[in-house]
Amino acid sequence: MTALDLLTGDAQVFTTKIWALHTHVHRRDPEALVALLRLEDVDRLLTSSAIRTPAVRVARDGNVLPESSYTRSGSLAGKPLTGLVDPARLLTLFDDGATVVLQGLQRSWPPLAELVADLERELGHPCQANAYLTPPGAQGFAVHSDSHDVFVFQTHGHKLWEVHGEDGAEELLLEPGVVAYLPTGTPHAARAQEVPSLHVTLGINQLTWRGLVGRVVSEALAEVPDAHLPAGYLDDPRLLSDGLAGHLDAVVEHVRRVVGADVARDQVRRFLTSRPPRLAGGLVDRAALADVAPGTRLERRPGVPCVLEEAGDQVRMLLGDRSLLLPARIRPALEQVAAAASLTPAELALDEQSALVLCRRLVREGLLRIG
C-alpha cells in the first residue's frame, strides 16, 4: 500500500459539508494509522529518550511557552547539553492544559519516516511530520491557517476541529481511522474531547512553478554583466534602451537554451539527491556483507527511490540523498534492480562476480537490504 493509498485511496468521503470547504475527509482502517504513532510511543519519546528542543515545543491557550519552562541542561562526556526536555516539568504543563508538539518526526520516528519518504516520492514535494498531544478539553492554538497543505489523522482520543470556509465554519470530529486533508490557507482550530488527544499532521511543503521559473531566470541574470550604466543616459535615454534590449535578448536566449528537458532533469536530480538519508539497519547489513552469495535474497529498502539517468558513458543512479555513477554497460542489471521489490544476485544480467560486487555496493549505499 502506498502512502497516498493509506491516506486517501478509494475511501469514501463522508462529510459533505466539509467537502464543500475543499477539506477532504476519509475513513481508513484505524489500526494502520494508529500503529504509526501510538500514545505509548510519545510517552517513550518524551520521558525516556533525552529528546531536545527544537524537536519539542509547548503551547497553551494560543501561546507558545518559553523553552525554559520545560527544559533543563545536562552534560555528556564532559560537554554541556542544552534544551533537554525535563519530563516532570513537561508533564506538569500537560496536566495544566498545555499541548505538546513533536516536530520533525520524519527525522526521528521510523514509521513516520517511511511514510513521509513514500509520500515525497509519490508527490515530488518535501514533506514533514509533526504530532500534537493535547490534554482533555484543551486547545493548544487559536484559529490559524498553514502555509502548506496538510494531511491530519488521529491516533488516540478524539479532537473536534473547527474548519472555516467562505460560508462560515463547520465542525469535524477526528477519531482514529479518520484522515482529513486541508489545503493551504484553510483556517482551523481543534479542541481535545474527554480523553487526551494525539494526532499527526503531515505537511506538504509545495514546490511551485514560480520557484522553478525563478531559478531558471536567476541563472540567466547571473550572466548579465555587472557593469555600470553608461554616462550621459540622462540626456540620451537611448543609451539605456539599446543596451537594455541587448541584455534582455541575452537573458531570453539563455532561458530558451535551458528550458524543457534539461530543467526537468535538473529538478528531478535536485529533489532525489537532497532527501534525508534512509539507512536504518545499515550497520547490521554491513556486518553481513561477506555472507551475501548468488542466492541471497535482497530487498529494496522502503522509502529509497531508484531513478536512472544517462550520464555519457555512465549511468547516474539517484538514491534520494545522493547519486551514484556506474558504468553504462551494466544498465540492464541496474534496471532490474530499479524495477524489483526483491531479487538475488544470480537473477541479474551480469556474471556472478560482477553481480556480487554490484549488490554488495548497493547494500552499502542503502538501496538494498539483506532479506
Steps between C-alpha positions, in 0.01 A plus 500: 500500500640839404496804726221661299300177509527501878398865529233507228471202265145419400362581844164672492481869583235506770475863615329686219495839673874486558548393137328824401779680684752307284608298803497133401416254778551125477453204731774238498594189699574646846777256590710581191508867603520451878802273457695789351517684835332372814454686827752257653753600233462867588533415869831327430629787283414765759601320817776254409690618193687819601311686227602865455361820359417596228360147458244593769304818559210570734194725458207594721197714420651617173839595643829317449666454839868585554737205473632578846167390647545136399873443430817456699871484433731204537833366385637214294864396509575824679335719237188704575159410358221755487131478416449156652132437568432470872227231517371605843458866403355409162239266647405766756435745215297230325293454817439876495357493147807543276532334160831324425618516139757252368661653193685343210408141587598396148858531626463300821204259493544216245131425420433864417837532326400220263156651441645843426766355269231317300280809491787715372577247231138495383443876512841642412471754783690514833285378790521508878329334795398662829292358783276686745425366847217693667347441846125445539288804417799715401580697186864571426466758222241760403346504151786512252595385151808322370721607212495146359253219435456247780369151561374456857416172672415409858680215681357538852187659642274744318546859387229738384622712209354835402568545128425838340395568142337774297156424648611472861632220719410133523590247768684177433561234765826316441537153650743216426451392140390840370730694265439864405674691222519879547624709207739789555344793680201315651422667837451247778523431871457179699403403854555166675196326643460277807840326486850608391522552125791404275496587132761507225529775241680431174602830340560524124747780432408565140755575234347759267517606136610845619792348684606288203468783249675736742798266525533480121472877461742568785760283328451707185530826695830381647648519149405868456814715547505699821640800316404861562221666305646729233571862582276745317183290506314780676534712188473209255272220636571297184833410660296306755229365275744360244720338761203366694356344188824315439524367853134394504554318171792315659284403800223373271751301295642341816153401618420350160817293511429343837122457501334167452662167571822642649312695768271204567794261542675752724191531721470121530869475586481780757206340677627142490843587639391729785269281711601383850705176506304174531751256651315327785658155545807602299745401774354150531504458122863608479594239758339233281641612161756221484218246516318638193504218244345454154181366656467752784162673498535877497218754540453860393522718809161668565484868412821502294445603136701363210492711184748449215636777278732499203839656580717457191675164523361456851162465669402728787292326768299741717449361851323781682785641705777444245582379149732229372683488169523147361618356167243524222572139399322372813184704439286187432587370846433840656159508333427161655591637842286811449195295397516224762370497856742216575762301309809285530839575342457193282195656332693799366620524141865482609763237561502362853792703635378829349150438638638444850717814482203710385257361756743542787559860399127572477458353848773732630336795325165422662293415190485129585479320830564136582167319524 
